[in-house]
Amino acid sequence: MNGSKKIFLVENQAEYDLVYALQFIYGSEVTIQILPHASWIDIELVKGKYHAVYTTWDPFDRNRF
């Protein structure tokens, strides 16, 4: 498992920058990864490496793409 044990998946650089800045405000350390157009299957693969996985979208939304 990763040292921080939490990952935040974002879809673009703007979301990455926002999450990065929010870490300093809320005092939480997470790994941030840009993963555009990821499905819930992609997220399941990431879950094996991290304790908690957060996204900026609903991975089960069928109308997302």
A tleap script that builds the chain and sets N, CA, C and O, in Angstrom:
source leaprc.protein.ff14SB
mol = sequence {
  NMET ASN GLY SER LYS LYS ILE PHE LEU VAL
  GLU ASN GLN ALA GLU TYR ASP LEU VAL TYR
  ALA LEU GLN PHE ILE TYR GLY SER GLU VAL
  THR ILE GLN ILE LEU PRO HIE ALA SER TRP
  ILE ASP ILE GLU LEU VAL LYS GLY LYS TYR
  HIE ALA VAL TYR THR THR TRP ASP PRO PHE
  ASP ARG ASN ARG CPHE
}
set mol.1.N position { 0.823 -1.188 0.000 }
set mol.1.CA position { 0.000 0.000 0.000 }
set mol.1.C position { 0.862 1.244 0.000 }
set mol.1.O position { 1.986 1.239 0.501 }
set mol.2.N position { 0.328 2.303 -0.563 }
set mol.2.CA position { 1.026 3.571 -0.642 }
set mol.2.C position { 1.137 4.204 0.740 }
set mol.2.O position { 0.304 3.947 1.609 }
set mol.3.N position { 2.154 5.024 0.949 }
set mol.3.CA position { 2.391 5.651 2.236 }
set mol.3.C position { 1.259 6.524 2.715 }
set mol.3.O position { 0.931 6.497 3.901 }
set mol.4.N position { 0.636 7.314 1.822 }
set mol.4.CA position { -0.449 8.193 2.251 }
set mol.4.C position { -1.764 7.428 2.384 }
set mol.4.O position { -2.658 7.853 3.116 }
set mol.5.N position { -1.883 6.325 1.694 }
set mol.5.CA position { -3.035 5.435 1.739 }
set mol.5.C position { -4.324 6.045 1.194 }
set mol.5.O position { -5.369 5.395 1.228 }
set mol.6.N position { -4.271 7.285 0.690 }
set mol.6.CA position { -5.435 7.915 0.085 }
set mol.6.C position { -5.032 8.472 -1.272 }
set mol.6.O position { -3.937 9.011 -1.439 }
set mol.7.N position { -5.938 8.333 -2.242 }
set mol.7.CA position { -5.678 8.884 -3.570 }
set mol.7.C position { -6.917 9.630 -4.031 }
set mol.7.O position { -8.047 9.213 -3.775 }
set mol.8.N position { -6.690 10.717 -4.702 }
set mol.8.CA position { -7.765 11.529 -5.263 }
set mol.8.C position { -7.588 11.527 -6.766 }
set mol.8.O position { -6.599 12.059 -7.272 }
set mol.9.N position { -8.531 10.937 -7.493 }
set mol.9.CA position { -8.462 10.867 -8.946 }
set mol.9.C position { -9.184 12.065 -9.543 }
set mol.9.O position { -10.335 12.338 -9.201 }
set mol.10.N position { -8.514 12.771 -10.424 }
set mol.10.CA position { -9.086 13.941 -11.083 }
set mol.10.C position { -9.011 13.747 -12.590 }
set mol.10.O position { -8.269 12.895 -13.079 }
set mol.11.N position { -9.789 14.547 -13.327 }
set mol.11.CA position { -9.849 14.365 -14.772 }
set mol.11.C position { -8.967 15.319 -15.562 }
set mol.11.O position { -8.690 15.059 -16.733 }
set mol.12.N position { -8.516 16.415 -14.961 }
set mol.12.CA position { -7.713 17.372 -15.720 }
set mol.12.C position { -6.800 18.167 -14.795 }
set mol.12.O position { -6.856 18.023 -13.574 }
set mol.13.N position { -5.964 19.001 -15.388 }
set mol.13.CA position { -4.975 19.763 -14.628 }
set mol.13.C position { -5.625 20.784 -13.697 }
set mol.13.O position { -5.110 21.029 -12.606 }
set mol.14.N position { -6.733 21.378 -14.098 }
set mol.14.CA position { -7.416 22.362 -13.246 }
set mol.14.C position { -7.908 21.710 -11.951 }
set mol.14.O position { -7.765 22.286 -10.873 }
set mol.15.N position { -8.481 20.524 -12.056 }
set mol.15.CA position { -8.930 19.808 -10.865 }
set mol.15.C position { -7.734 19.390 -10.008 }
set mol.15.O position { -7.811 19.424 -8.779 }
set mol.16.N position { -6.650 19.002 -10.637 }
set mol.16.CA position { -5.430 18.646 -9.920 }
set mol.16.C position { -4.954 19.831 -9.085 }
set mol.16.O position { -4.646 19.678 -7.903 }
set mol.17.N position { -4.893 21.009 -9.698 }
set mol.17.CA position { -4.436 22.205 -9.002 }
set mol.17.C position { -5.346 22.546 -7.830 }
set mol.17.O position { -4.868 22.953 -6.771 }
set mol.18.N position { -6.654 22.384 -8.009 }
set mol.18.CA position { -7.610 22.671 -6.938 }
set mol.18.C position { -7.418 21.724 -5.760 }
set mol.18.O position { -7.346 22.173 -4.616 }
set mol.19.N position { -7.334 20.443 -6.016 }
set mol.19.CA position { -7.149 19.465 -4.940 }
set mol.19.C position { -5.808 19.687 -4.243 }
set mol.19.O position { -5.711 19.576 -3.021 }
set mol.20.N position { -4.788 19.998 -5.017 }
set mol.20.CA position { -3.474 20.265 -4.439 }
set mol.20.C position { -3.540 21.444 -3.461 }
set mol.20.O position { -2.981 21.379 -2.366 }
set mol.21.N position { -4.220 22.511 -3.860 }
set mol.21.CA position { -4.354 23.686 -2.992 }
set mol.21.C position { -5.205 23.381 -1.761 }
set mol.21.O position { -4.901 23.859 -0.668 }
set mol.22.N position { -6.255 22.599 -1.923 }
set mol.22.CA position { -7.129 22.278 -0.791 }
set mol.22.C position { -6.419 21.444 0.274 }
set mol.22.O position { -6.804 21.479 1.443 }
set mol.23.N position { -5.403 20.707 -0.111 }
set mol.23.CA position { -4.631 19.943 0.874 }
set mol.23.C position { -4.037 20.861 1.933 }
set mol.23.O position { -4.001 20.512 3.113 }
set mol.24.N position { -3.572 22.032 1.514 }
set mol.24.CA position { -2.964 22.967 2.446 }
set mol.24.C position { -4.001 23.620 3.351 }
set mol.24.O position { -3.706 23.940 4.503 }
set mol.25.N position { -5.201 23.819 2.842 }
set mol.25.CA position { -6.264 24.434 3.642 }
set mol.25.C position { -6.782 23.460 4.690 }
set mol.25.O position { -6.952 23.838 5.849 }
set mol.26.N position { -7.035 22.214 4.305 }
set mol.26.CA position { -7.643 21.243 5.212 }
set mol.26.C position { -6.630 20.370 5.942 }
set mol.26.O position { -7.003 19.599 6.827 }
set mol.27.N position { -5.372 20.480 5.588 }
set mol.27.CA position { -4.334 19.763 6.309 }
set mol.27.C position { -4.308 18.268 6.076 }
set mol.27.O position { -3.887 17.517 6.956 }
set mol.28.N position { -4.735 17.826 4.941 }
set mol.28.CA position { -4.736 16.403 4.629 }
set mol.28.C position { -3.746 16.134 3.504 }
set mol.28.O position { -3.619 16.929 2.572 }
set mol.29.N position { -3.058 15.027 3.595 }
set mol.29.CA position { -2.114 14.672 2.546 }
set mol.29.C position { -2.648 13.485 1.760 }
set mol.29.O position { -2.860 12.407 2.315 }
set mol.30.N position { -2.862 13.689 0.476 }
set mol.30.CA position { -3.341 12.634 -0.402 }
set mol.30.C position { -2.474 12.596 -1.654 }
set mol.30.O position { -1.837 13.585 -2.013 }
set mol.31.N position { -2.460 11.463 -2.301 }
set mol.31.CA position { -1.834 11.341 -3.602 }
set mol.31.C position { -2.863 11.795 -4.622 }
set mol.31.O position { -4.031 11.415 -4.534 }
set mol.32.N position { -2.449 12.596 -5.579 }
set mol.32.CA position { -3.358 13.083 -6.615 }
set mol.32.C position { -2.881 12.530 -7.951 }
set mol.32.O position { -1.692 12.572 -8.270 }
set mol.33.N position { -3.828 12.013 -8.726 }
set mol.33.CA position { -3.477 11.452 -10.030 }
set mol.33.C position { -4.507 11.879 -11.061 }
set mol.33.O position { -5.712 11.785 -10.825 }
set mol.34.N position { -4.026 12.351 -12.208 }
set mol.34.CA position { -4.922 12.684 -13.313 }
set mol.34.C position { -5.235 11.396 -14.059 }
set mol.34.O position { -4.335 10.712 -14.545 }
set mol.35.N position { -6.511 11.076 -14.144 }
set mol.35.CA position { -6.964 9.849 -14.805 }
set mol.35.C position { -8.220 10.171 -15.610 }
set mol.35.O position { -9.329 9.888 -15.156 }
set mol.36.N position { -8.066 10.762 -16.808 }
set mol.36.CA position { -9.240 11.170 -17.585 }
set mol.36.C position { -10.022 9.972 -18.107 }
set mol.36.O position { -9.451 8.951 -18.490 }
set mol.37.N position { -11.323 10.121 -18.112 }
set mol.37.CA position { -12.248 9.120 -18.661 }
set mol.37.C position { -12.107 7.749 -18.004 }
set mol.37.O position { -12.208 6.724 -18.679 }
set mol.38.N position { -11.876 7.725 -16.705 }
set mol.38.CA position { -11.746 6.455 -15.989 }
set mol.38.C position { -13.121 5.894 -15.673 }
set mol.38.O position { -14.045 6.637 -15.340 }
set mol.39.N position { -13.248 4.610 -15.777 }
set mol.39.CA position { -14.498 3.937 -15.435 }
set mol.39.C position { -14.377 3.343 -14.041 }
set mol.39.O position { -13.317 3.415 -13.418 }
set mol.40.N position { -15.463 2.757 -13.553 }
set mol.40.CA position { -15.424 2.151 -12.219 }
set mol.40.C position { -14.469 0.961 -12.211 }
set mol.40.O position { -13.955 0.591 -11.156 }
set mol.41.N position { -14.228 0.362 -13.365 }
set mol.41.CA position { -13.270 -0.751 -13.443 }
set mol.41.C position { -11.854 -0.242 -13.181 }
set mol.41.O position { -11.082 -0.872 -12.459 }
set mol.42.N position { -11.523 0.906 -13.779 }
set mol.42.CA position { -10.212 1.512 -13.530 }
set mol.42.C position { -10.047 1.849 -12.048 }
set mol.42.O position { -8.971 1.670 -11.477 }
set mol.43.N position { -11.105 2.330 -11.445 }
set mol.43.CA position { -11.062 2.696 -10.031 }
set mol.43.C position { -10.876 1.457 -9.160 }
set mol.43.O position { -10.168 1.512 -8.155 }
set mol.44.N position { -11.491 0.363 -9.525 }
set mol.44.CA position { -11.320 -0.886 -8.770 }
set mol.44.C position { -9.860 -1.332 -8.789 }
set mol.44.O position { -9.363 -1.857 -7.792 }
set mol.45.N position { -9.172 -1.131 -9.905 }
set mol.45.CA position { -7.758 -1.495 -9.983 }
set mol.45.C position { -6.913 -0.630 -9.047 }
set mol.45.O position { -5.952 -1.113 -8.449 }
set mol.46.N position { -7.271 0.636 -8.923 }
set mol.46.CA position { -6.543 1.551 -8.044 }
set mol.46.C position { -6.824 1.221 -6.577 }
set mol.46.O position { -5.950 1.379 -5.725 }
set mol.47.N position { -8.044 0.764 -6.284 }
set mol.47.CA position { -8.424 0.465 -4.895 }
set mol.47.C position { -7.534 -0.596 -4.258 }
set mol.47.O position { -7.399 -0.637 -3.035 }
set mol.48.N position { -6.938 -1.440 -5.059 }
set mol.48.CA position { -6.056 -2.461 -4.524 }
set mol.48.C position { -4.767 -1.907 -3.947 }
set mol.48.O position { -4.097 -2.578 -3.161 }
set mol.49.N position { -4.418 -0.698 -4.327 }
set mol.49.CA position { -3.168 -0.092 -3.886 }
set mol.49.C position { -3.350 0.953 -2.788 }
set mol.49.O position { -2.381 1.318 -2.122 }
set mol.50.N position { -4.581 1.442 -2.589 }
set mol.50.CA position { -4.829 2.525 -1.647 }
set mol.50.C position { -5.975 2.166 -0.695 }
set mol.50.O position { -6.853 1.367 -1.021 }
set mol.51.N position { -5.939 2.771 0.471 }
set mol.51.CA position { -6.987 2.542 1.468 }
set mol.51.C position { -8.281 3.250 1.083 }
set mol.51.O position { -9.367 2.692 1.243 }
set mol.52.N position { -8.170 4.472 0.576 }
set mol.52.CA position { -9.338 5.254 0.188 }
set mol.52.C position { -9.110 5.865 -1.185 }
set mol.52.O position { -8.027 6.373 -1.476 }
set mol.53.N position { -10.141 5.814 -2.031 }
set mol.53.CA position { -10.076 6.378 -3.371 }
set mol.53.C position { -11.208 7.391 -3.512 }
set mol.53.O position { -12.376 7.066 -3.298 }
set mol.54.N position { -10.845 8.628 -3.876 }
set mol.54.CA position { -11.821 9.687 -4.082 }
set mol.54.C position { -11.764 10.127 -5.532 }
set mol.54.O position { -10.703 10.083 -6.155 }
set mol.55.N position { -12.906 10.555 -6.077 }
set mol.55.CA position { -12.951 11.057 -7.448 }
set mol.55.C position { -13.707 12.381 -7.480 }
set mol.55.O position { -14.455 12.701 -6.557 }
set mol.56.N position { -13.506 13.147 -8.549 }
set mol.56.CA position { -14.249 14.387 -8.735 }
set mol.56.C position { -15.489 14.158 -9.588 }
set mol.56.O position { -16.154 15.113 -9.988 }
set mol.57.N position { -15.799 12.907 -9.865 }
set mol.57.CA position { -16.971 12.559 -10.665 }
set mol.57.C position { -17.606 11.304 -10.082 }
set mol.57.O position { -17.020 10.622 -9.242 }
set mol.58.N position { -18.813 11.017 -10.545 }
set mol.58.CA position { -19.488 9.793 -10.142 }
set mol.58.C position { -19.120 8.697 -11.141 }
set mol.58.O position { -19.554 8.753 -12.291 }
set mol.59.N position { -18.341 7.713 -10.735 }
set mol.59.CA position { -17.899 6.687 -11.692 }
set mol.59.C position { -19.027 5.788 -12.200 }
set mol.59.O position { -18.846 5.069 -13.183 }
set mol.60.N position { -20.183 5.821 -11.546 }
set mol.60.CA position { -21.299 4.989 -11.967 }
set mol.60.C position { -22.306 5.745 -12.837 }
set mol.60.O position { -23.335 5.183 -13.211 }
set mol.61.N position { -22.024 7.014 -13.166 }
set mol.61.CA position { -22.910 7.812 -14.003 }
set mol.61.C position { -22.753 7.380 -15.458 }
set mol.61.O position { -21.698 7.583 -16.058 }
set mol.62.N position { -23.785 6.797 -16.013 }
set mol.62.CA position { -23.720 6.302 -17.403 }
set mol.62.C position { -23.719 7.432 -18.434 }
set mol.62.O position { -23.319 7.215 -19.578 }
set mol.63.N position { -24.154 8.616 -18.056 }
set mol.63.CA position { -24.225 9.742 -18.984 }
set mol.63.C position { -22.963 10.599 -18.962 }
set mol.63.O position { -22.926 11.652 -19.599 }
set mol.64.N position { -21.944 10.174 -18.252 }
set mol.64.CA position { -20.745 10.978 -18.077 }
set mol.64.C position { -19.948 11.140 -19.365 }
set mol.64.O position { -19.360 12.199 -19.584 }
set mol.65.N position { -19.911 10.145 -20.206 }
set mol.65.CA position { -19.084 10.211 -21.410 }
set mol.65.C position { -19.840 10.795 -22.554 }
set mol.65.O position { -19.297 10.925 -23.651 }
savepdb mol mol.pdb
quit
